[in-house]
Amino acid sequence: MLPFYSVILFWGVGSGMLTPVFPLYVRSMGFSIEEWGALVMVYAVGTFVFEWAWGALSDKIDRRLFIASGLASGSILVFLYTVGSSKALFYVLQFVRGALFIMVGPAVKALVSDMNSSGSIGLSMGLYSSVRSLDRAVGPIFGSFLVTYGSYEHALYAYSAIYMIGAVASLFCFKGKGDPSPPSGEKTPSILQDCKYLLTTGSIAILYLIPVILFMGSTSIGSYLPIYAGEVIGMSTMEIGTLFSIGNVIGFFTTPMFGWMSDGLGRRRMVLSCFLLSCVSLFGFTIARTPLQLTLVLITFRVMFSPLTPMFLAMLTDVTPQRLIGTSMGIYSTFENLGIVLTPPVYSVIWNVYAPGYIFMFSALTQVIGILLILLKPKLIR
């Protein structure tokens, strides 16, 4: 457990560092809002194309190799952003980074399932997400500190070093216990057959629609809120880093608690409550006018939104055969990436044609679709 959670630590700190730093670094290089949106989309396309395949392969090959390879690729590719300032290079790096770094997610989520004790998957997924929340609380302040007292390049160098250490640490993790064998007497199905089975099983397939909605909301916060806070609210880089750290600290405490409650009270009831309140808090971003107001809205949003993904991952684990956990997590994450692919063009138009704050209002409206899906499918989502 200790090596596994140390890898989550390195992974989360690195991700947290990039959240406030990378959008501002890109803007400092002369990218417009439309070009920044295109960079986000190119990265998401790389993840969308490849993540399901990495998840499926992790059911058949040692999951640790995927985690190590993904973190190492992230380390190398982020370092390359500091080598040149060509916009074309940035687009290439974004696609390749998305295609390779995304190996980490499905393998880590599958390992959480492998290590889970019966009956507590909600708590296990909550603890995993909680550790990432704590790491992302440390990361923004650390990254912002390096930018304030050094440069953007210093923050990217630190990110590269942290991820390379994480890649080495991942080789000492628990190997996992995925069972690649089919039921007795049956031939081993191909990866495509496994995917077809998961996508045509109603109780599983309905859960793949939810992350599209979740990540349309998540992208508005992770990719656009740092720029909004800096250019509209007038916050400094250090203040933006602190903003995200505070929000993620709150998520650290609430996420495992909600996961534990979903094990006993029922996930559908908890998910509906969190969805409704996170939707309301997204509207709050459009009316926030000061750093304090923005901080309070982000805290409210994190409290309600952060537990959603681990609770849906717990639902997915409940209904997925153990031998297909990696494949299922990969497909789920692919639909997360679809949400990221769909949003940048829309958000860029809203930012420039209407008003930046309307991004969060549109994001709130998309969350309503997720609420309707849960209400309309009570027998499939419990």
ROZAVEX-843913 format. One line per 5 residues: number of its first residue (from 1); their letters; for each residue x, y, z of C-alpha. Coordinates in nm, 3 decimals. Layout:
# residues N
NUM> a> X/Y/Z | ...
# end
This chain:
# residues 382
1> mlpfy> 0.000/0.000/0.000 | 0.278/0.246/0.088 | 0.453/0.233/-0.254 | 0.115/0.262/-0.428 | 0.009/0.571/-0.238
6> svilf> 0.354/0.726/-0.282 | 0.298/0.699/-0.657 | -0.043/0.864/-0.617 | 0.139/1.137/-0.422 | 0.384/1.207/-0.705
11> wgvgs> 0.111/1.184/-0.968 | -0.120/1.422/-0.783 | 0.145/1.680/-0.690 | 0.255/1.698/-1.054 | -0.101/1.737/-1.180
16> gmltp> -0.168/2.003/-0.919 | 0.141/2.199/-1.022 | 0.028/2.218/-1.385 | -0.331/2.329/-1.308 | -0.256/2.697/-1.239
21> vfply> 0.086/2.711/-1.409 | 0.040/2.561/-1.754 | -0.254/2.776/-1.878 | -0.070/3.091/-1.767 | 0.257/2.969/-1.921
26> vrsmg> 0.083/2.907/-2.251 | -0.077/3.252/-2.243 | 0.266/3.404/-2.172 | 0.391/3.238/-2.490 | 0.140/3.437/-2.695
31> fsiee> -0.140/3.181/-2.734 | -0.492/3.324/-2.766 | -0.792/3.180/-2.580 | -0.892/2.994/-2.900 | -0.541/2.849/-2.934
36> wgalv> -0.538/2.749/-2.567 | -0.872/2.574/-2.620 | -0.724/2.396/-2.922 | -0.429/2.277/-2.711 | -0.666/2.136/-2.450
41> mvyav> -0.864/1.962/-2.723 | -0.555/1.815/-2.894 | -0.441/1.666/-2.562 | -0.789/1.525/-2.504 | -0.799/1.372/-2.853
46> gtfvf> -0.475/1.185/-2.775 | -0.624/1.049/-2.454 | -0.957/0.968/-2.622 | -0.792/0.761/-2.896 | -0.560/0.558/-2.676
51> ewawg> -0.689/0.531/-2.319 | -0.935/0.247/-2.374 | -0.656/0.038/-2.532 | -0.414/0.100/-2.244 | -0.684/-0.002/-1.997
56> alsdk> -0.758/-0.323/-2.188 | -0.390/-0.415/-2.212 | -0.345/-0.356/-1.840 | -0.579/-0.653/-1.780 | -0.332/-0.876/-1.966
61> idrrl> 0.007/-0.723/-1.875 | 0.152/-0.606/-1.543 | -0.032/-0.284/-1.456 | 0.281/-0.135/-1.300 | 0.449/-0.111/-1.641
66> fiasg> 0.171/0.117/-1.766 | 0.197/0.344/-1.463 | 0.576/0.368/-1.493 | 0.566/0.430/-1.869 | 0.294/0.692/-1.841
71> lasgs> 0.468/0.891/-1.568 | 0.804/0.871/-1.746 | 0.650/0.996/-2.072 | 0.484/1.284/-1.887 | 0.820/1.377/-1.733
76> ilvfl> 1.004/1.383/-2.065 | 0.734/1.554/-2.270 | 0.666/1.836/-2.022 | 1.040/1.906/-2.014 | 1.028/1.947/-2.393
81> ytvgs> 0.779/2.236/-2.357 | 1.070/2.440/-2.221 | 1.301/2.362/-2.515 | 1.127/2.563/-2.789 | 0.850/2.817/-2.832
86> skalf> 0.707/2.694/-3.163 | 0.329/2.673/-3.151 | 0.337/2.374/-3.387 | 0.570/2.193/-3.142 | 0.325/2.257/-2.857
91> yvlqf> 0.041/2.096/-3.051 | 0.253/1.788/-3.130 | 0.365/1.757/-2.768 | 0.007/1.791/-2.645 | -0.116/1.504/-2.862
96> vrgal> 0.178/1.272/-2.780 | 0.158/1.356/-2.409 | -0.214/1.280/-2.410 | -0.160/0.949/-2.590 | 0.117/0.823/-2.360
101> fimvg> 0.064/0.985/-2.021 | -0.292/0.850/-2.016 | -0.155/0.500/-1.952 | -0.150/0.590/-1.583 | -0.521/0.645/-1.513
106> pavka> -0.685/0.311/-1.601 | -0.404/0.107/-1.445 | -0.418/0.302/-1.117 | -0.798/0.280/-1.094 | -0.784/-0.094/-1.167
111> lvsdm> -0.524/-0.140/-0.892 | -0.754/0.037/-0.645 | -1.021/-0.217/-0.736 | -0.772/-0.505/-0.707 | -0.676/-0.397/-0.354
116> nssgs> -1.033/-0.335/-0.240 | -1.177/-0.539/0.044 | -1.529/-0.665/-0.021 | -1.807/-0.421/0.049 | -1.598/-0.106/0.083
121> iglsm> -1.523/-0.006/-0.276 | -1.687/0.335/-0.225 | -1.450/0.409/0.063 | -1.150/0.272/-0.132 | -1.222/0.489/-0.436
126> glyss> -1.286/0.782/-0.205 | -0.950/0.738/-0.031 | -0.772/0.715/-0.366 | -0.939/1.034/-0.488 | -0.879/1.199/-0.151
131> vrsld> -0.504/1.140/-0.168 | -0.503/1.293/-0.516 | -0.699/1.591/-0.381 | -0.441/1.646/-0.106 | -0.159/1.619/-0.358
136> ravgp> -0.331/1.868/-0.587 | -0.362/2.099/-0.287 | 0.016/2.095/-0.241 | 0.093/2.113/-0.613 | -0.068/2.449/-0.703
141> ifgsf> 0.106/2.637/-0.421 | 0.438/2.470/-0.498 | 0.407/2.542/-0.870 | 0.296/2.902/-0.812 | 0.583/2.954/-0.566
146> lvtyg> 0.836/2.837/-0.826 | 0.685/3.072/-1.085 | 0.673/3.369/-0.847 | 1.031/3.332/-0.723 | 1.174/3.167/-1.032
151> syeha> 1.005/3.117/-1.367 | 0.749/2.904/-1.549 | 1.037/2.687/-1.669 | 1.142/2.612/-1.310 | 0.793/2.480/-1.237
156> lyays> 0.801/2.257/-1.545 | 1.145/2.124/-1.453 | 1.018/2.035/-1.105 | 0.715/1.860/-1.258 | 0.944/1.650/-1.478
161> aiymi> 1.162/1.548/-1.182 | 0.862/1.453/-0.965 | 0.709/1.237/-1.236 | 1.035/1.056/-1.307 | 1.065/0.969/-0.936
166> gavas> 0.703/0.848/-0.947 | 0.781/0.628/-1.247 | 1.058/0.451/-1.054 | 0.844/0.417/-0.740 | 0.560/0.257/-0.939
171> lfcfk> 0.776/-0.048/-1.011 | 0.759/-0.135/-0.638 | 0.378/-0.123/-0.624 | 0.136/-0.410/-0.568 | 0.116/-0.605/-0.895
176> gkgdp> -0.263/-0.646/-0.900 | -0.482/-0.952/-0.922 | -0.670/-0.916/-1.247 | -0.795/-1.251/-1.375 | -0.741/-1.274/-1.752
181> sppsg> -0.912/-1.611/-1.773 | -1.268/-1.636/-1.911 | -1.533/-1.854/-1.746 | -1.453/-2.226/-1.749 | -1.486/-2.390/-2.089
186> ektps> -1.492/-2.068/-2.292 | -1.233/-1.930/-2.534 | -1.037/-1.623/-2.431 | -1.222/-1.330/-2.592 | -1.035/-1.062/-2.786
191> ilqdc> -0.999/-0.707/-2.656 | -1.264/-0.589/-2.901 | -1.505/-0.861/-2.784 | -1.448/-0.755/-2.424 | -1.521/-0.394/-2.517
196> kyllt> -1.835/-0.495/-2.704 | -1.959/-0.689/-2.401 | -1.906/-0.390/-2.170 | -2.064/-0.139/-2.408 | -2.374/-0.354/-2.465
201> tgsia> -2.439/-0.441/-2.099 | -2.698/-0.188/-1.987 | -2.592/-0.153/-1.623 | -2.234/-0.081/-1.735 | -2.293/0.120/-2.053
206> ilyli> -2.515/0.378/-1.881 | -2.225/0.461/-1.647 | -2.004/0.543/-1.946 | -2.227/0.839/-2.038 | -2.182/1.012/-1.703
211> pvilf> -1.810/1.104/-1.727 | -1.876/1.304/-2.045 | -2.095/1.531/-1.835 | -1.857/1.534/-1.539 | -1.558/1.637/-1.745
216> mgsts> -1.744/1.911/-1.927 | -1.776/2.060/-1.579 | -1.424/1.969/-1.471 | -1.267/2.128/-1.781 | -1.432/2.462/-1.710
221> igsyl> -1.256/2.465/-1.372 | -0.919/2.308/-1.452 | -0.856/2.471/-1.791 | -1.041/2.804/-1.780 | -1.078/2.911/-1.416
226> piyag> -0.703/2.992/-1.376 | -0.720/3.230/-1.676 | -1.056/3.369/-1.558 | -0.918/3.432/-1.209 | -0.611/3.609/-1.350
231> evigm> -0.760/3.811/-1.636 | -1.113/3.884/-1.510 | -1.086/3.882/-1.130 | -0.728/4.019/-1.131 | -0.562/3.757/-0.910
236> stmei> -0.185/3.697/-0.913 | -0.025/3.362/-0.998 | 0.039/3.295/-0.628 | -0.321/3.380/-0.540 | -0.450/3.147/-0.813
241> gtlfs> -0.231/2.864/-0.686 | -0.357/2.923/-0.332 | -0.716/2.928/-0.461 | -0.684/2.581/-0.612 | -0.494/2.444/-0.313
246> ignvi> -0.769/2.552/-0.073 | -1.034/2.393/-0.294 | -0.843/2.066/-0.314 | -0.777/2.051/0.060 | -1.153/2.063/0.116
251> gfftt> -1.197/1.778/-0.134 | -0.943/1.572/0.063 | -1.171/1.562/0.368 | -1.509/1.523/0.199 | -1.435/1.269/-0.076
256> pmfgw> -1.366/0.957/0.139 | -1.652/1.051/0.372 | -1.900/1.062/0.083 | -1.756/0.736/-0.056 | -1.801/0.566/0.282
261> msdgl> -2.157/0.699/0.310 | -2.237/0.567/-0.040 | -2.138/0.215/0.074 | -2.412/0.227/0.336 | -2.678/0.471/0.214
266> grrrm> -2.672/0.386/-0.156 | -2.467/0.551/-0.427 | -2.761/0.680/-0.634 | -2.894/0.892/-0.348 | -2.551/1.037/-0.271
271> vlscf> -2.469/1.100/-0.638 | -2.794/1.289/-0.699 | -2.733/1.515/-0.400 | -2.376/1.595/-0.507 | -2.478/1.652/-0.869
276> llscv> -2.752/1.897/-0.776 | -2.538/2.103/-0.539 | -2.233/2.110/-0.769 | -2.463/2.233/-1.047 | -2.581/2.520/-0.824
281> slfgf> -2.224/2.612/-0.725 | -2.118/2.634/-1.093 | -2.369/2.915/-1.135 | -2.190/3.085/-0.845 | -1.874/3.136/-1.052
286> tiart> -2.065/3.365/-1.288 | -2.152/3.609/-1.007 | -1.825/3.598/-0.809 | -1.646/3.935/-0.835 | -1.367/3.919/-0.575
291> plqlt> -1.094/3.663/-0.487 | -1.276/3.581/-0.162 | -1.606/3.517/-0.340 | -1.431/3.302/-0.601 | -1.261/3.102/-0.325
296> lvlit> -1.588/3.039/-0.141 | -1.759/2.925/-0.461 | -1.470/2.691/-0.546 | -1.478/2.540/-0.197 | -1.851/2.471/-0.231
301> frvmf> -1.798/2.323/-0.575 | -1.515/2.095/-0.461 | -1.712/1.966/-0.163 | -1.993/1.848/-0.389 | -1.814/1.770/-0.715
306> spltp> -1.499/1.589/-0.597 | -1.683/1.279/-0.459 | -1.874/1.219/-0.785 | -1.603/1.044/-0.987 | -1.499/0.799/-0.710
311> mflam> -1.865/0.712/-0.645 | -1.921/0.640/-1.015 | -1.599/0.436/-1.025 | -1.733/0.237/-0.729 | -2.057/0.178/-0.920
316> ltdvt> -1.856/0.061/-1.219 | -1.654/-0.179/-1.006 | -1.975/-0.319/-0.859 | -2.107/-0.427/-1.201 | -1.786/-0.512/-1.395
321> pqrli> -1.635/-0.866/-1.399 | -1.298/-0.865/-1.221 | -1.108/-0.984/-1.528 | -1.228/-0.676/-1.722 | -1.166/-0.407/-1.460
326> gtsmg> -0.878/-0.245/-1.648 | -1.071/-0.251/-1.976 | -1.378/-0.102/-1.812 | -1.177/0.171/-1.639 | -1.011/0.251/-1.971
331> iystf> -1.344/0.288/-2.150 | -1.483/0.499/-1.864 | -1.179/0.726/-1.885 | -1.215/0.746/-2.264 | -1.560/0.895/-2.214
336> enlgi> -1.408/1.138/-1.963 | -1.174/1.247/-2.241 | -1.467/1.285/-2.479 | -1.604/1.545/-2.240 | -1.274/1.733/-2.261
341> vltpp> -1.267/1.708/-2.642 | -1.617/1.853/-2.678 | -1.579/2.154/-2.452 | -1.285/2.376/-2.564 | -1.440/2.493/-2.896
346> vysvi> -1.766/2.573/-2.718 | -1.598/2.746/-2.424 | -1.373/2.953/-2.652 | -1.675/3.083/-2.844 | -1.861/3.163/-2.522
351> wnvya> -1.554/3.344/-2.380 | -1.505/3.568/-2.685 | -1.859/3.617/-2.817 | -2.055/3.644/-2.493 | -1.867/3.671/-2.161
356> pgyif> -1.605/3.456/-1.980 | -1.838/3.393/-1.684 | -2.096/3.230/-1.909 | -1.863/2.930/-1.944 | -1.954/2.823/-1.593
361> mfsal> -2.324/2.880/-1.654 | -2.311/2.656/-1.963 | -2.116/2.397/-1.763 | -2.386/2.400/-1.494 | -2.654/2.333/-1.757
366> tqvig> -2.464/2.028/-1.884 | -2.465/1.885/-1.532 | -2.845/1.884/-1.546 | -2.820/1.619/-1.821 | -2.629/1.394/-1.581
371> illil> -2.898/1.442/-1.319 | -3.168/1.345/-1.572 | -2.976/1.031/-1.674 | -2.969/0.915/-1.313 | -3.336/0.994/-1.258
376> lkpkl> -3.443/0.817/-1.577 | -3.245/0.499/-1.508 | -3.320/0.412/-1.144 | -3.292/0.035/-1.199 | -2.951/0.057/-1.364
381> ir> -2.790/0.308/-1.128 | -2.831/0.208/-0.767
# end
